[in-house]
Amino acid sequence: MRHLAGNKTGFWNLMVKNAKSKLFSRLMDMLNKKMITLDVCRYLVLDEADRMIDMGFEEDVRTIFSYFKAQRQTLLFSATMPKKIQNFARSALVRPVTVNVGRAGAASMNIVQDVEFVKVI
């Protein structure tokens, strides 16, 4: 049985980024077949959490939560925080904390975005 990758300091991470159906179905398949375990995993990081929920992965994420044997810290990253994600966080997490960078619901004024057109020869 394999554990998901960790480092020498004992911090175990499961990085689920840019959700795709194959990722969740493969992870669920491996968990169900006991090919991997999350027994020693202490951190779960979900990037683009709003997109995962919008794409219909809420039940899959909750199922993955159930495979953690010990307490875990879950980090949900999202550029937006719609009500659906807020409700998910309140129902799925213990004492969730929201951290806003800049004003919530507004674009940051100190971001500069440049576009450079490149011609392929």
Biopython code that builds the backbone (N, CA, C, O; Angstrom):
import numpy as np
from Bio.PDB.StructureBuilder import StructureBuilder

atoms = [
    (1, "MET", "N", (0.844, -1.170, 0.000)),
    (1, "MET", "CA", (0.000, 0.000, 0.000)),
    (1, "MET", "C", (0.893, 1.238, 0.000)),
    (1, "MET", "O", (1.898, 1.280, 0.710)),
    (2, "ARG", "N", (0.535, 2.233, -0.783)),
    (2, "ARG", "CA", (1.326, 3.455, -0.882)),
    (2, "ARG", "C", (0.638, 4.587, -0.152)),
    (2, "ARG", "O", (-0.589, 4.682, -0.117)),
    (3, "HIS", "N", (1.458, 5.439, 0.428)),
    (3, "HIS", "CA", (0.954, 6.683, 1.004)),
    (3, "HIS", "C", (1.222, 7.772, -0.020)),
    (3, "HIS", "O", (2.160, 7.665, -0.810)),
    (4, "LEU", "N", (0.411, 8.813, -0.014)),
    (4, "LEU", "CA", (0.673, 9.921, -0.926)),
    (4, "LEU", "C", (1.916, 10.657, -0.464)),
    (4, "LEU", "O", (2.237, 10.685, 0.724)),
    (5, "ALA", "N", (2.605, 11.249, -1.418)),
    (5, "ALA", "CA", (3.932, 11.832, -1.191)),
    (5, "ALA", "C", (3.964, 12.821, -0.044)),
    (5, "ALA", "O", (3.040, 13.612, 0.145)),
    (6, "GLY", "N", (5.038, 12.761, 0.711)),
    (6, "GLY", "CA", (5.255, 13.687, 1.808)),
    (6, "GLY", "C", (6.710, 14.086, 1.844)),
    (6, "GLY", "O", (7.471, 13.715, 0.951)),
    (7, "ASN", "N", (7.112, 14.825, 2.844)),
    (7, "ASN", "CA", (8.510, 15.206, 2.955)),
    (7, "ASN", "C", (9.065, 14.773, 4.302)),
    (7, "ASN", "O", (8.339, 14.229, 5.134)),
    (8, "LYS", "N", (10.363, 15.017, 4.514)),
    (8, "LYS", "CA", (11.047, 14.511, 5.703)),
    (8, "LYS", "C", (10.553, 15.140, 7.003)),
    (8, "LYS", "O", (10.790, 14.589, 8.078)),
    (9, "THR", "N", (9.878, 16.273, 6.925)),
    (9, "THR", "CA", (9.414, 16.911, 8.154)),
    (9, "THR", "C", (8.096, 16.313, 8.640)),
    (9, "THR", "O", (7.581, 16.709, 9.686)),
    (10, "GLY", "N", (7.555, 15.372, 7.894)),
    (10, "GLY", "CA", (6.336, 14.713, 8.334)),
    (10, "GLY", "C", (5.062, 15.378, 7.862)),
    (10, "GLY", "O", (3.974, 14.946, 8.244)),
    (11, "PHE", "N", (5.156, 16.408, 7.049)),
    (11, "PHE", "CA", (3.963, 17.042, 6.507)),
    (11, "PHE", "C", (3.559, 16.299, 5.245)),
    (11, "PHE", "O", (4.341, 16.174, 4.303)),
    (12, "TRP", "N", (2.361, 15.824, 5.241)),
    (12, "TRP", "CA", (1.859, 15.055, 4.101)),
    (12, "TRP", "C", (0.852, 15.903, 3.359)),
    (12, "TRP", "O", (-0.016, 16.538, 3.957)),
    (13, "ASN", "N", (0.982, 15.903, 2.068)),
    (13, "ASN", "CA", (0.125, 16.774, 1.267)),
    (13, "ASN", "C", (-0.574, 16.000, 0.172)),
    (13, "ASN", "O", (0.004, 15.106, -0.446)),
    (14, "LEU", "N", (-1.789, 16.346, -0.055)),
    (14, "LEU", "CA", (-2.529, 15.873, -1.212)),
    (14, "LEU", "C", (-2.937, 17.123, -1.960)),
    (14, "LEU", "O", (-3.801, 17.873, -1.506)),
    (15, "MET", "N", (-2.321, 17.346, -3.097)),
    (15, "MET", "CA", (-2.624, 18.531, -3.878)),
    (15, "MET", "C", (-3.610, 18.153, -4.976)),
    (15, "MET", "O", (-3.298, 17.353, -5.858)),
    (16, "VAL", "N", (-4.765, 18.719, -4.914)),
    (16, "VAL", "CA", (-5.771, 18.493, -5.941)),
    (16, "VAL", "C", (-5.966, 19.844, -6.611)),
    (16, "VAL", "O", (-6.568, 20.749, -6.033)),
    (17, "LYS", "N", (-5.457, 19.978, -7.830)),
    (17, "LYS", "CA", (-5.468, 21.263, -8.498)),
    (17, "LYS", "C", (-6.131, 21.137, -9.854)),
    (17, "LYS", "O", (-5.975, 20.133, -10.550)),
    (18, "ASN", "N", (-6.871, 22.168, -10.218)),
    (18, "ASN", "CA", (-7.543, 22.203, -11.517)),
    (18, "ASN", "C", (-8.286, 20.901, -11.767)),
    (18, "ASN", "O", (-7.900, 20.091, -12.610)),
    (19, "ALA", "N", (-9.347, 20.726, -11.022)),
    (19, "ALA", "CA", (-10.093, 19.464, -11.008)),
    (19, "ALA", "C", (-10.493, 19.003, -12.399)),
    (19, "ALA", "O", (-10.969, 19.787, -13.221)),
    (20, "LYS", "N", (-10.297, 17.760, -12.636)),
    (20, "LYS", "CA", (-10.759, 17.103, -13.851)),
    (20, "LYS", "C", (-11.387, 15.801, -13.419)),
    (20, "LYS", "O", (-10.977, 15.204, -12.424)),
    (21, "SER", "N", (-12.369, 15.366, -14.157)),
    (21, "SER", "CA", (-13.096, 14.169, -13.743)),
    (21, "SER", "C", (-12.180, 12.964, -13.630)),
    (21, "SER", "O", (-12.400, 12.110, -12.772)),
    (22, "LYS", "N", (-11.163, 12.872, -14.469)),
    (22, "LYS", "CA", (-10.250, 11.725, -14.413)),
    (22, "LYS", "C", (-9.479, 11.701, -13.099)),
    (22, "LYS", "O", (-9.234, 10.633, -12.539)),
    (23, "LEU", "N", (-9.099, 12.869, -12.612)),
    (23, "LEU", "CA", (-8.354, 12.932, -11.357)),
    (23, "LEU", "C", (-9.184, 12.366, -10.219)),
    (23, "LEU", "O", (-8.717, 11.511, -9.467)),
    (24, "PHE", "N", (-10.421, 12.845, -10.094)),
    (24, "PHE", "CA", (-11.257, 12.385, -9.002)),
    (24, "PHE", "C", (-11.601, 10.910, -9.152)),
    (24, "PHE", "O", (-11.529, 10.155, -8.183)),
    (25, "SER", "N", (-11.972, 10.496, -10.353)),
    (25, "SER", "CA", (-12.353, 9.092, -10.511)),
    (25, "SER", "C", (-11.153, 8.182, -10.291)),
    (25, "SER", "O", (-11.306, 7.098, -9.728)),
    (26, "ARG", "N", (-9.963, 8.595, -10.719)),
    (26, "ARG", "CA", (-8.761, 7.768, -10.500)),
    (26, "ARG", "C", (-8.401, 7.732, -9.011)),
    (26, "ARG", "O", (-8.081, 6.671, -8.476)),
    (27, "LEU", "N", (-8.452, 8.866, -8.356)),
    (27, "LEU", "CA", (-8.151, 8.906, -6.929)),
    (27, "LEU", "C", (-9.157, 8.056, -6.158)),
    (27, "LEU", "O", (-8.770, 7.272, -5.291)),
    (28, "MET", "N", (-10.434, 8.203, -6.465)),
    (28, "MET", "CA", (-11.461, 7.411, -5.779)),
    (28, "MET", "C", (-11.250, 5.918, -6.044)),
    (28, "MET", "O", (-11.400, 5.099, -5.138)),
    (29, "ASP", "N", (-10.909, 5.573, -7.262)),
    (29, "ASP", "CA", (-10.658, 4.179, -7.620)),
    (29, "ASP", "C", (-9.490, 3.617, -6.808)),
    (29, "ASP", "O", (-9.563, 2.508, -6.278)),
    (30, "MET", "N", (-8.411, 4.401, -6.722)),
    (30, "MET", "CA", (-7.230, 3.946, -5.972)),
    (30, "MET", "C", (-7.533, 3.840, -4.479)),
    (30, "MET", "O", (-7.044, 2.927, -3.813)),
    (31, "LEU", "N", (-8.327, 4.757, -3.954)),
    (31, "LEU", "CA", (-8.711, 4.679, -2.536)),
    (31, "LEU", "C", (-9.593, 3.462, -2.281)),
    (31, "LEU", "O", (-9.395, 2.744, -1.301)),
    (32, "ASN", "N", (-10.565, 3.230, -3.161)),
    (32, "ASN", "CA", (-11.462, 2.086, -2.999)),
    (32, "ASN", "C", (-10.719, 0.753, -3.088)),
    (32, "ASN", "O", (-11.045, -0.196, -2.375)),
    (33, "LYS", "N", (-9.723, 0.690, -3.964)),
    (33, "LYS", "CA", (-8.942, -0.546, -4.125)),
    (33, "LYS", "C", (-7.828, -0.667, -3.091)),
    (33, "LYS", "O", (-7.068, -1.635, -3.095)),
    (34, "LYS", "N", (-7.739, 0.324, -2.207)),
    (34, "LYS", "CA", (-6.712, 0.357, -1.159)),
    (34, "LYS", "C", (-5.300, 0.343, -1.734)),
    (34, "LYS", "O", (-4.376, -0.196, -1.126)),
    (35, "MET", "N", (-5.146, 0.939, -2.908)),
    (35, "MET", "CA", (-3.830, 1.092, -3.521)),
    (35, "MET", "C", (-3.056, 2.213, -2.842)),
    (35, "MET", "O", (-1.826, 2.192, -2.799)),
    (36, "ILE", "N", (-3.788, 3.195, -2.311)),
    (36, "ILE", "CA", (-3.195, 4.285, -1.535)),
    (36, "ILE", "C", (-4.061, 4.496, -0.306)),
    (36, "ILE", "O", (-5.196, 4.025, -0.232)),
    (37, "THR", "N", (-3.512, 5.199, 0.635)),
    (37, "THR", "CA", (-4.251, 5.526, 1.845)),
    (37, "THR", "C", (-3.968, 6.980, 2.206)),
    (37, "THR", "O", (-2.909, 7.519, 1.882)),
    (38, "LEU", "N", (-4.903, 7.590, 2.864)),
    (38, "LEU", "CA", (-4.732, 8.960, 3.345)),
    (38, "LEU", "C", (-4.565, 8.975, 4.865)),
    (38, "LEU", "O", (-4.742, 10.013, 5.504)),
    (39, "ASP", "N", (-4.228, 7.830, 5.433)),
    (39, "ASP", "CA", (-4.122, 7.699, 6.892)),
    (39, "ASP", "C", (-3.148, 8.700, 7.514)),
    (39, "ASP", "O", (-3.404, 9.209, 8.605)),
    (40, "VAL", "N", (-2.043, 8.986, 6.838)),
    (40, "VAL", "CA", (-1.047, 9.885, 7.411)),
    (40, "VAL", "C", (-1.089, 11.270, 6.777)),
    (40, "VAL", "O", (-0.275, 12.133, 7.108)),
    (41, "CYS", "N", (-2.018, 11.480, 5.883)),
    (41, "CYS", "CA", (-2.162, 12.776, 5.217)),
    (41, "CYS", "C", (-2.814, 13.753, 6.191)),
    (41, "CYS", "O", (-3.863, 13.452, 6.760)),
    (42, "ARG", "N", (-2.216, 14.893, 6.382)),
    (42, "ARG", "CA", (-2.724, 15.871, 7.350)),
    (42, "ARG", "C", (-3.223, 17.150, 6.697)),
    (42, "ARG", "O", (-3.904, 17.946, 7.344)),
    (43, "TYR", "N", (-2.898, 17.360, 5.433)),
    (43, "TYR", "CA", (-3.274, 18.581, 4.746)),
    (43, "TYR", "C", (-3.945, 18.239, 3.421)),
    (43, "TYR", "O", (-3.485, 17.363, 2.689)),
    (44, "LEU", "N", (-5.029, 18.935, 3.123)),
    (44, "LEU", "CA", (-5.711, 18.804, 1.844)),
    (44, "LEU", "C", (-5.839, 20.199, 1.265)),
    (44, "LEU", "O", (-6.415, 21.087, 1.894)),
    (45, "VAL", "N", (-5.307, 20.397, 0.074)),
    (45, "VAL", "CA", (-5.341, 21.698, -0.580)),
    (45, "VAL", "C", (-6.178, 21.577, -1.842)),
    (45, "VAL", "O", (-5.877, 20.775, -2.726)),
    (46, "LEU", "N", (-7.220, 22.373, -1.919)),
    (46, "LEU", "CA", (-8.087, 22.385, -3.098)),
    (46, "LEU", "C", (-7.999, 23.763, -3.746)),
    (46, "LEU", "O", (-8.507, 24.747, -3.209)),
    (47, "ASP", "N", (-7.352, 23.820, -4.899)),
    (47, "ASP", "CA", (-7.245, 25.071, -5.637)),
    (47, "ASP", "C", (-8.419, 25.146, -6.602)),
    (47, "ASP", "O", (-8.866, 24.123, -7.120)),
    (48, "GLU", "N", (-8.912, 26.336, -6.841)),
    (48, "GLU", "CA", (-10.092, 26.549, -7.695)),
    (48, "GLU", "C", (-11.289, 25.757, -7.153)),
    (48, "GLU", "O", (-12.007, 25.097, -7.904)),
    (49, "ALA", "N", (-11.482, 25.837, -5.854)),
    (49, "ALA", "CA", (-12.555, 25.089, -5.192)),
    (49, "ALA", "C", (-13.923, 25.437, -5.768)),
    (49, "ALA", "O", (-14.790, 24.569, -5.875)),
    (50, "ASP", "N", (-14.120, 26.694, -6.137)),
    (50, "ASP", "CA", (-15.410, 27.081, -6.703)),
    (50, "ASP", "C", (-15.694, 26.339, -8.001)),
    (50, "ASP", "O", (-16.832, 25.944, -8.253)),
    (51, "ARG", "N", (-14.670, 26.148, -8.825)),
    (51, "ARG", "CA", (-14.865, 25.430, -10.086)),
    (51, "ARG", "C", (-15.146, 23.959, -9.834)),
    (51, "ARG", "O", (-15.958, 23.351, -10.532)),
    (52, "MET", "N", (-14.477, 23.380, -8.837)),
    (52, "MET", "CA", (-14.720, 21.970, -8.518)),
    (52, "MET", "C", (-16.176, 21.740, -8.138)),
    (52, "MET", "O", (-16.814, 20.796, -8.603)),
    (53, "ILE", "N", (-16.686, 22.616, -7.289)),
    (53, "ILE", "CA", (-18.077, 22.469, -6.838)),
    (53, "ILE", "C", (-19.027, 22.723, -8.004)),
    (53, "ILE", "O", (-19.997, 21.989, -8.193)),
    (54, "ASP", "N", (-18.743, 23.774, -8.790)),
    (54, "ASP", "CA", (-19.587, 24.077, -9.952)),
    (54, "ASP", "C", (-19.601, 22.940, -10.972)),
    (54, "ASP", "O", (-20.608, 22.723, -11.645)),
    (55, "MET", "N", (-18.487, 22.214, -11.088)),
    (55, "MET", "CA", (-18.389, 21.126, -12.056)),
    (55, "MET", "C", (-19.022, 19.833, -11.535)),
    (55, "MET", "O", (-19.005, 18.812, -12.223)),
    (56, "GLY", "N", (-19.580, 19.875, -10.323)),
    (56, "GLY", "CA", (-20.295, 18.718, -9.804)),
    (56, "GLY", "C", (-19.467, 17.752, -8.986)),
    (56, "GLY", "O", (-19.846, 16.591, -8.833)),
    (57, "PHE", "N", (-18.335, 18.212, -8.453)),
    (57, "PHE", "CA", (-17.461, 17.334, -7.689)),
    (57, "PHE", "C", (-17.667, 17.410, -6.182)),
    (57, "PHE", "O", (-16.851, 16.885, -5.425)),
    (58, "GLU", "N", (-18.737, 18.052, -5.736)),
    (58, "GLU", "CA", (-18.940, 18.219, -4.293)),
    (58, "GLU", "C", (-19.005, 16.876, -3.572)),
    (58, "GLU", "O", (-18.344, 16.698, -2.548)),
    (59, "GLU", "N", (-19.779, 15.941, -4.080)),
    (59, "GLU", "CA", (-19.885, 14.626, -3.425)),
    (59, "GLU", "C", (-18.547, 13.888, -3.452)),
    (59, "GLU", "O", (-18.194, 13.214, -2.484)),
    (60, "ASP", "N", (-17.799, 14.008, -4.554)),
    (60, "ASP", "CA", (-16.480, 13.373, -4.626)),
    (60, "ASP", "C", (-15.535, 13.959, -3.584)),
    (60, "ASP", "O", (-14.795, 13.224, -2.930)),
    (61, "VAL", "N", (-15.559, 15.278, -3.429)),
    (61, "VAL", "CA", (-14.699, 15.924, -2.431)),
    (61, "VAL", "C", (-15.088, 15.452, -1.030)),
    (61, "VAL", "O", (-14.216, 15.153, -0.214)),
    (62, "ARG", "N", (-16.380, 15.383, -0.748)),
    (62, "ARG", "CA", (-16.832, 14.903, 0.562)),
    (62, "ARG", "C", (-16.415, 13.444, 0.792)),
    (62, "ARG", "O", (-16.051, 13.062, 1.904)),
    (63, "THR", "N", (-16.472, 12.644, -0.264)),
    (63, "THR", "CA", (-16.042, 11.241, -0.140)),
    (63, "THR", "C", (-14.554, 11.165, 0.146)),
    (63, "THR", "O", (-14.125, 10.365, 0.977)),
    (64, "ILE", "N", (-13.764, 11.983, -0.528)),
    (64, "ILE", "CA", (-12.319, 12.011, -0.264)),
    (64, "ILE", "C", (-12.065, 12.426, 1.178)),
    (64, "ILE", "O", (-11.181, 11.871, 1.832)),
    (65, "PHE", "N", (-12.830, 13.398, 1.687)),
    (65, "PHE", "CA", (-12.704, 13.792, 3.103)),
    (65, "PHE", "C", (-12.866, 12.586, 4.014)),
    (65, "PHE", "O", (-12.176, 12.482, 5.028)),
    (66, "SER", "N", (-13.755, 11.686, 3.674)),
    (66, "SER", "CA", (-14.054, 10.547, 4.543)),
    (66, "SER", "C", (-12.893, 9.558, 4.647)),
    (66, "SER", "O", (-12.864, 8.740, 5.566)),
    (67, "TYR", "N", (-11.948, 9.620, 3.728)),
    (67, "TYR", "CA", (-10.802, 8.706, 3.764)),
    (67, "TYR", "C", (-9.695, 9.162, 4.713)),
    (67, "TYR", "O", (-8.752, 8.411, 4.961)),
    (68, "PHE", "N", (-9.794, 10.367, 5.240)),
    (68, "PHE", "CA", (-8.814, 10.845, 6.206)),
    (68, "PHE", "C", (-9.135, 10.237, 7.557)),
    (68, "PHE", "O", (-10.257, 10.366, 8.045)),
    (69, "LYS", "N", (-8.166, 9.580, 8.163)),
    (69, "LYS", "CA", (-8.394, 8.917, 9.455)),
    (69, "LYS", "C", (-8.186, 9.864, 10.628)),
    (69, "LYS", "O", (-8.844, 9.734, 11.660)),
    (70, "ALA", "N", (-7.280, 10.808, 10.471)),
    (70, "ALA", "CA", (-6.982, 11.732, 11.564)),
    (70, "ALA", "C", (-7.442, 13.133, 11.169)),
    (70, "ALA", "O", (-7.949, 13.357, 10.070)),
    (71, "GLN", "N", (-7.251, 14.050, 12.084)),
    (71, "GLN", "CA", (-7.615, 15.434, 11.818)),
    (71, "GLN", "C", (-6.772, 15.960, 10.662)),
    (71, "GLN", "O", (-5.592, 15.630, 10.545)),
    (72, "ARG", "N", (-7.377, 16.773, 9.817)),
    (72, "ARG", "CA", (-6.666, 17.340, 8.683)),
    (72, "ARG", "C", (-6.926, 18.840, 8.636)),
    (72, "ARG", "O", (-7.925, 19.332, 9.160)),
    (73, "GLN", "N", (-6.010, 19.547, 8.002)),
    (73, "GLN", "CA", (-6.243, 20.955, 7.704)),
    (73, "GLN", "C", (-6.591, 21.031, 6.232)),
    (73, "GLN", "O", (-5.847, 20.536, 5.386)),
    (74, "THR", "N", (-7.717, 21.646, 5.924)),
    (74, "THR", "CA", (-8.163, 21.761, 4.546)),
    (74, "THR", "C", (-8.098, 23.218, 4.124)),
    (74, "THR", "O", (-8.636, 24.096, 4.798)),
    (75, "LEU", "N", (-7.437, 23.466, 3.002)),
    (75, "LEU", "CA", (-7.329, 24.812, 2.459)),
    (75, "LEU", "C", (-8.080, 24.854, 1.136)),
    (75, "LEU", "O", (-7.782, 24.083, 0.224)),
    (76, "LEU", "N", (-9.049, 25.752, 1.030)),
    (76, "LEU", "CA", (-9.801, 25.939, -0.200)),
    (76, "LEU", "C", (-9.388, 27.282, -0.791)),
    (76, "LEU", "O", (-9.532, 28.319, -0.143)),
    (77, "PHE", "N", (-8.877, 27.265, -2.009)),
    (77, "PHE", "CA", (-8.490, 28.505, -2.665)),
    (77, "PHE", "C", (-9.464, 28.805, -3.787)),
    (77, "PHE", "O", (-9.826, 27.922, -4.565)),
    (78, "SER", "N", (-9.880, 30.047, -3.864)),
    (78, "SER", "CA", (-10.817, 30.455, -4.897)),
    (78, "SER", "C", (-10.687, 31.959, -5.107)),
    (78, "SER", "O", (-10.585, 32.722, -4.147)),
    (79, "ALA", "N", (-10.692, 32.373, -6.362)),
    (79, "ALA", "CA", (-10.646, 33.811, -6.646)),
    (79, "ALA", "C", (-11.976, 34.456, -6.291)),
    (79, "ALA", "O", (-12.031, 35.650, -5.995)),
    (80, "THR", "N", (-13.033, 33.684, -6.321)),
    (80, "THR", "CA", (-14.355, 34.184, -5.950)),
    (80, "THR", "C", (-14.873, 33.319, -4.812)),
    (80, "THR", "O", (-14.435, 32.183, -4.627)),
    (81, "MET", "N", (-15.794, 33.860, -4.068)),
    (81, "MET", "CA", (-16.354, 33.092, -2.962)),
    (81, "MET", "C", (-17.866, 33.179, -3.014)),
    (81, "MET", "O", (-18.483, 33.806, -2.153)),
    (82, "PRO", "N", (-18.474, 32.549, -4.027)),
    (82, "PRO", "CA", (-19.935, 32.602, -4.126)),
    (82, "PRO", "C", (-20.596, 31.885, -2.953)),
    (82, "PRO", "O", (-19.959, 31.112, -2.237)),
    (83, "LYS", "N", (-21.867, 32.154, -2.775)),
    (83, "LYS", "CA", (-22.624, 31.565, -1.657)),
    (83, "LYS", "C", (-22.516, 30.045, -1.637)),
    (83, "LYS", "O", (-22.433, 29.445, -0.565)),
    (84, "LYS", "N", (-22.517, 29.421, -2.804)),
    (84, "LYS", "CA", (-22.444, 27.962, -2.877)),
    (84, "LYS", "C", (-21.167, 27.440, -2.223)),
    (84, "LYS", "O", (-21.198, 26.430, -1.520)),
    (85, "ILE", "N", (-20.048, 28.121, -2.449)),
    (85, "ILE", "CA", (-18.775, 27.709, -1.848)),
    (85, "ILE", "C", (-18.768, 28.018, -0.356)),
    (85, "ILE", "O", (-18.264, 27.225, 0.440)),
    (86, "GLN", "N", (-19.319, 29.152, 0.025)),
    (86, "GLN", "CA", (-19.409, 29.489, 1.449)),
    (86, "GLN", "C", (-20.228, 28.440, 2.187)),
    (86, "GLN", "O", (-19.846, 28.003, 3.273)),
    (87, "ASN", "N", (-21.345, 28.038, 1.606)),
    (87, "ASN", "CA", (-22.186, 27.009, 2.230)),
    (87, "ASN", "C", (-21.454, 25.673, 2.306)),
    (87, "ASN", "O", (-21.542, 24.971, 3.313)),
    (88, "PHE", "N", (-20.734, 25.322, 1.244)),
    (88, "PHE", "CA", (-19.954, 24.084, 1.250)),
    (88, "PHE", "C", (-18.909, 24.133, 2.363)),
    (88, "PHE", "O", (-18.764, 23.172, 3.119)),
    (89, "ALA", "N", (-18.186, 25.237, 2.468)),
    (89, "ALA", "CA", (-17.147, 25.372, 3.493)),
    (89, "ALA", "C", (-17.747, 25.249, 4.893)),
    (89, "ALA", "O", (-17.188, 24.565, 5.751)),
    (90, "ARG", "N", (-18.878, 25.908, 5.125)),
    (90, "ARG", "CA", (-19.514, 25.831, 6.448)),
    (90, "ARG", "C", (-19.972, 24.414, 6.781)),
    (90, "ARG", "O", (-19.892, 23.992, 7.934)),
    (91, "SER", "N", (-20.446, 23.683, 5.785)),
    (91, "SER", "CA", (-20.966, 22.342, 6.066)),
    (91, "SER", "C", (-19.879, 21.266, 6.079)),
    (91, "SER", "O", (-20.031, 20.247, 6.753)),
    (92, "ALA", "N", (-18.791, 21.478, 5.350)),
    (92, "ALA", "CA", (-17.779, 20.427, 5.212)),
    (92, "ALA", "C", (-16.567, 20.627, 6.104)),
    (92, "ALA", "O", (-15.821, 19.677, 6.342)),
    (93, "LEU", "N", (-16.352, 21.831, 6.603)),
    (93, "LEU", "CA", (-15.148, 22.124, 7.376)),
    (93, "LEU", "C", (-15.498, 22.418, 8.829)),
    (93, "LEU", "O", (-16.633, 22.770, 9.152)),
    (94, "VAL", "N", (-14.515, 22.270, 9.687)),
    (94, "VAL", "CA", (-14.671, 22.581, 11.107)),
    (94, "VAL", "C", (-14.071, 23.964, 11.351)),
    (94, "VAL", "O", (-12.894, 24.192, 11.070)),
    (95, "ARG", "N", (-14.861, 24.866, 11.863)),
    (95, "ARG", "CA", (-14.431, 26.242, 12.143)),
    (95, "ARG", "C", (-13.708, 26.877, 10.945)),
    (95, "ARG", "O", (-12.547, 27.267, 11.072)),
    (96, "PRO", "N", (-14.371, 26.987, 9.789)),
    (96, "PRO", "CA", (-13.702, 27.583, 8.621)),
    (96, "PRO", "C", (-13.391, 29.063, 8.842)),
    (96, "PRO", "O", (-14.136, 29.779, 9.510)),
    (97, "VAL", "N", (-12.283, 29.498, 8.269)),
    (97, "VAL", "CA", (-11.842, 30.890, 8.346)),
    (97, "VAL", "C", (-11.690, 31.395, 6.921)),
    (97, "VAL", "O", (-11.126, 30.702, 6.074)),
    (98, "THR", "N", (-12.184, 32.588, 6.650)),
    (98, "THR", "CA", (-12.050, 33.188, 5.332)),
    (98, "THR", "C", (-10.965, 34.255, 5.380)),
    (98, "THR", "O", (-10.974, 35.120, 6.256)),
    (99, "VAL", "N", (-10.036, 34.190, 4.440)),
    (99, "VAL", "CA", (-8.978, 35.190, 4.321)),
    (99, "VAL", "C", (-9.161, 35.879, 2.978)),
    (99, "VAL", "O", (-9.101, 35.237, 1.930)),
    (100, "ASN", "N", (-9.384, 37.184, 3.013)),
    (100, "ASN", "CA", (-9.535, 37.970, 1.790)),
    (100, "ASN", "C", (-8.254, 38.749, 1.534)),
    (100, "ASN", "O", (-7.682, 39.348, 2.445)),
    (101, "VAL", "N", (-7.822, 38.732, 0.302)),
    (101, "VAL", "CA", (-6.703, 39.570, -0.116)),
    (101, "VAL", "C", (-7.311, 40.667, -0.972)),
    (101, "VAL", "O", (-7.814, 40.401, -2.063)),
    (102, "GLY", "N", (-7.268, 41.878, -0.492)),
    (102, "GLY", "CA", (-7.950, 42.964, -1.192)),
    (102, "GLY", "C", (-9.405, 42.997, -0.772)),
    (102, "GLY", "O", (-9.791, 42.378, 0.219)),
    (103, "ARG", "N", (-10.211, 43.722, -1.530)),
    (103, "ARG", "CA", (-11.636, 43.813, -1.234)),
    (103, "ARG", "C", (-12.352, 42.599, -1.789)),
    (103, "ARG", "O", (-12.128, 42.215, -2.937)),
    (104, "ALA", "N", (-13.197, 42.000, -0.999)),
    (104, "ALA", "CA", (-13.960, 40.839, -1.446)),
    (104, "ALA", "C", (-14.891, 41.245, -2.575)),
    (104, "ALA", "O", (-15.613, 42.237, -2.467)),
    (105, "GLY", "N", (-14.874, 40.478, -3.659)),
    (105, "GLY", "CA", (-15.769, 40.724, -4.784)),
    (105, "GLY", "C", (-15.303, 41.795, -5.744)),
    (105, "GLY", "O", (-16.024, 42.138, -6.681)),
    (106, "ALA", "N", (-14.099, 42.339, -5.531)),
    (106, "ALA", "CA", (-13.594, 43.385, -6.415)),
    (106, "ALA", "C", (-12.181, 43.034, -6.883)),
    (106, "ALA", "O", (-11.419, 42.384, -6.167)),
    (107, "ALA", "N", (-11.853, 43.467, -8.073)),
    (107, "ALA", "CA", (-10.506, 43.232, -8.602)),
    (107, "ALA", "C", (-9.501, 44.090, -7.836)),
    (107, "ALA", "O", (-9.816, 45.199, -7.405)),
    (108, "SER", "N", (-8.311, 43.571, -7.678)),
    (108, "SER", "CA", (-7.258, 44.314, -7.002)),
    (108, "SER", "C", (-6.758, 45.426, -7.918)),
    (108, "SER", "O", (-6.527, 45.206, -9.107)),
    (109, "MET", "N", (-6.595, 46.609, -7.361)),
    (109, "MET", "CA", (-6.167, 47.760, -8.162)),
    (109, "MET", "C", (-4.662, 47.781, -8.417)),
    (109, "MET", "O", (-4.204, 48.519, -9.289)),
    (110, "ASN", "N", (-3.887, 46.995, -7.684)),
    (110, "ASN", "CA", (-2.440, 47.052, -7.867)),
    (110, "ASN", "C", (-1.904, 45.912, -8.746)),
    (110, "ASN", "O", (-0.714, 45.599, -8.696)),
    (111, "ILE", "N", (-2.768, 45.302, -9.538)),
    (111, "ILE", "CA", (-2.359, 44.255, -10.466)),
    (111, "ILE", "C", (-2.204, 44.879, -11.842)),
    (111, "ILE", "O", (-3.108, 45.556, -12.330)),
    (112, "VAL", "N", (-1.069, 44.652, -12.457)),
    (112, "VAL", "CA", (-0.824, 45.137, -13.810)),
    (112, "VAL", "C", (-0.762, 43.930, -14.721)),
    (112, "VAL", "O", (0.001, 42.995, -14.479)),
    (113, "GLN", "N", (-1.559, 43.954, -15.759)),
    (113, "GLN", "CA", (-1.579, 42.841, -16.698)),
    (113, "GLN", "C", (-1.175, 43.372, -18.064)),
    (113, "GLN", "O", (-1.797, 44.297, -18.586)),
    (114, "ASP", "N", (-0.135, 42.785, -18.639)),
    (114, "ASP", "CA", (0.343, 43.185, -19.954)),
    (114, "ASP", "C", (0.102, 42.061, -20.947)),
    (114, "ASP", "O", (0.210, 40.880, -20.617)),
    (115, "VAL", "N", (-0.224, 42.449, -22.154)),
    (115, "VAL", "CA", (-0.387, 41.477, -23.232)),
    (115, "VAL", "C", (0.665, 41.799, -24.277)),
    (115, "VAL", "O", (0.777, 42.938, -24.730)),
    (116, "GLU", "N", (1.416, 40.810, -24.648)),
    (116, "GLU", "CA", (2.428, 40.992, -25.669)),
    (116, "GLU", "C", (2.118, 40.055, -26.821)),
    (116, "GLU", "O", (2.071, 38.836, -26.653)),
    (117, "PHE", "N", (1.910, 40.635, -27.989)),
    (117, "PHE", "CA", (1.586, 39.830, -29.160)),
    (117, "PHE", "C", (2.888, 39.347, -29.794)),
    (117, "PHE", "O", (3.835, 40.112, -29.975)),
    (118, "VAL", "N", (2.907, 38.087, -30.117)),
    (118, "VAL", "CA", (4.091, 37.478, -30.719)),
    (118, "VAL", "C", (3.695, 36.927, -32.077)),
    (118, "VAL", "O", (2.706, 36.206, -32.203)),
    (119, "LYS", "N", (4.463, 37.266, -33.074)),
    (119, "LYS", "CA", (4.191, 36.774, -34.413)),
    (119, "LYS", "C", (5.079, 35.564, -34.680)),
    (119, "LYS", "O", (6.301, 35.628, -34.540)),
    (120, "VAL", "N", (4.444, 34.468, -35.065)),
    (120, "VAL", "CA", (5.191, 33.257, -35.383)),
    (120, "VAL", "C", (5.600, 33.332, -36.843)),
    (120, "VAL", "O", (4.768, 33.545, -37.725)),
    (121, "ILE", "N", (6.877, 33.155, -37.083)),
    (121, "ILE", "CA", (7.401, 33.225, -38.462)),
    (121, "ILE", "C", (7.598, 31.832, -39.036)),
    (121, "ILE", "O", (8.029, 31.691, -40.180)),
]
sb = StructureBuilder()
sb.init_structure("model")
sb.init_model(0)
sb.init_chain("A")
sb.init_seg("    ")
for serial, (resi, resn, name, xyz) in enumerate(atoms, 1):
    if name == "N":
        sb.init_residue(resn, " ", resi, " ")
    sb.init_atom(name, np.array(xyz, "f"), 0.0, 1.0, " ", f" {name:<3s}", serial, name[0])
structure = sb.get_structure()
